[in-house]
Amino acid sequence: MKKKDRLRAEKLYQSLEVIAAAGDGEEDTEGLAAIQGQAVQMVTDSSHLPRLKRFRFQLLHQWLIHNFASCRAADIGGGKGLLSYLLIQSGWQATVIDPLPQKLPDKYKDIVTDRRVKIDPNFRVPVIAAEFEAQHAHGFDLLIGMHAHGCNVKIITAAAQEGCGFVLFPCCVIDELFVPPPGVHWLESLADYAVKQGHVVKPFRLNFRGQNIGLYAQKRSTDISHS
């Protein structure tokens, strides 16, 4: 990643932290002005590592199992279902919600052991073959959207209605229910919307190329997060 892109990404991330803090009763307008007015350096633990081209589902799986207790998770726009498969192997109850579900891959790279692992061809991940709508959130503790096209606003809204948590890696604004105002980044707009929906939202990052900044909120009624 080029230096100017790193600086831009870091300024965005710290802006998200300010939005999150404001929603958590920790508003700091002076801090926001400082963030907007100065260049900052990458401060994540993975800043010295090369960005991975692949393995985003494996990276998210590891983050989830280290930051949340096992729960009932909806993998929205989950496609081939690899994330759900990995969560199930870790003791979670995971279901793909996707209008076009696909067959599981026959193998994957275990990034912990650095080995290729074969998937039982008879294994089936639970699937709801439908475009995600708010009613699909019922019965789940956590809604997950990894670049879930056109679903980010719906996920935040549904999580607020059902009192469940969410984990998002937002992508483009195409087919979303609103677009950000001029001068506001899409992630900032989503974080602000989540705060206004009553979520205590926080940003996080994973070490893969492309849009690698995520947003998450904990389940409200019974906190399932360790963080």
Residue, then its C-alpha position, 0 to 999 in steps of 0.5 A: m500500500k502506498k504511503k498516501d493510501r496508508l495515511r488516508a486509511e488511517k485517517l478514516y479509521q481514526s475518524l471511525e473511532v471518534i464516531a464510535a466514541a461519540g456513540d459510547g458517550e465519549e465524544d471528543t470534538e477536539g480529537l476529531a478536529a485534530i484527526q482531520g487536520q494532521a497526517v497519522q501513521m499506521v498503528t495496527d499490530s499488522s502494519h509491518l506485514p505485507r497485505l494478504k491477497r487471499f484468506r479473508f474468510q480465514l482471517l475473519h474466522q480467527w478474529l471472530i473466535h478470538n473476540f466472540a463466544s460461540c453463538r448463532a451466526a448468520d453469514i449474509g451474502g456468504g456465497k460458498g459458505l467457507l466462513s460458516y464452515l470454519l465457524i461450525q468447525s469451531g463450535w458455532q451455529a452458522t447459517v449462510i443467507d444468500p439468494l445464490p448459495q454455492k457449493l463449498p470449496d473442496k479444500y482451504k488453507d489453514i492459516v494457523t497450521d499453514r496447511r491445505v485442509k480437505i473438506d468432506p464432500n458430504f458436508r452441508v452448511p445450513v443455507i437460507a436461499a433468499e435475499f437478506e431482509a430484516q425478518h431473517a435476523h430473528g433467532f440469530d445472535l450475530l449478523i455477519g456481512m463480509h462485503a455483503h453487497g447492498c445489505n449493510v444498512k439492512i444488517i444494521t437495522a435488523a440487528a437493532q430491531e432484534g437486539c443482536g450484534f453485527v460484524l461488517f466489512p462494508c464495500c460499495v454503496i450500490d443497492e444500499l438504502f441510502v448513500p453518504p452525503p458529500g465529503v463523508h466516507w461510506l464507512e463513516s456514514l454507516a458508523d454514524y447510522a449504527v450509532k443513531q440506531g442505538h448500537v455501540v459500534k467499534p471499528f477493527r482491521l484485518n490484514f488483507r488487501g482491499q477494503n479491510i476496515g470492519l465495524y462491529a457491535q455487540k449483542r445487546s440483551t446478553d453480551i456475547s463478546h469478550s472484548 
